[in-house]
Every structure is written in structure tokens, then in C-alpha cells.
Amino acid sequence: MEKRAVLVYQAGIANVFEVDCFNMSDYGREAKRLLQSDFRACEYFARGLAYAGYHVGSASCNRAGDITHTKWSHGLQDCPFRENAMPVWKGVANNDRFCA
């Protein structure tokens, strides 16, 4: 079974979720948070998952609070914190295989 994870940037923090599918909406995603921390810690963790064989994509969510069941965005271009982000993509092309 293919394992998937998404690095989600959220204002000043980031999250890494294991997901069943790369949906940006909550439908069918079944996100399980693996880590919530600063950008770098989550990026390193996501890179470790990629090394361990996960397909990893990156997304953003410019909302406060628990974002497990909120809509994420696959684009970072509109986020105020984008200059500090170092997205992780492995086995998933940027914006590829992501659904709205």
C-alpha cells in the first residue's frame, strides 16, 4: 500500500499529516497528524518520511486552530509566510495528483 503524507504550512507553524489521499478538502483524506512544530522541524520530518518511502506533498492553510478537517491549498504563492517555506515533494509533482 502506498503511504502518503502532506506537509501543511500554517502561519508560523507547520504540520505533517499522514493521509489516505491527497485531497485538499477533508473528503476521503482521513488526515492523521504526525507532527506539529516549527517549519524546519516539520520539513525535516517530511523529508525523513520521503526517505522512508512515503509519497510527500506540501500544502498550506492560512487558518488558526486545528486544521485537520479544514480545506488546504496546494499553492503557497498567496501565503504571507511563503518566503520561509521549503516545501517537500517526493513522488508527487507540485499540484499533481491533488484534488480540490
Secondary structure, DSSP 4 states (H G I P E B T S, - for coil): ---EEEEEEETTEEEEEEESS-BSSSTTT--EEEEEE-HHHHHHHHHHHHHTT-EEEEEE---SS--TTS--BS--TT-TTGGG-----BSS-TTTT-B-
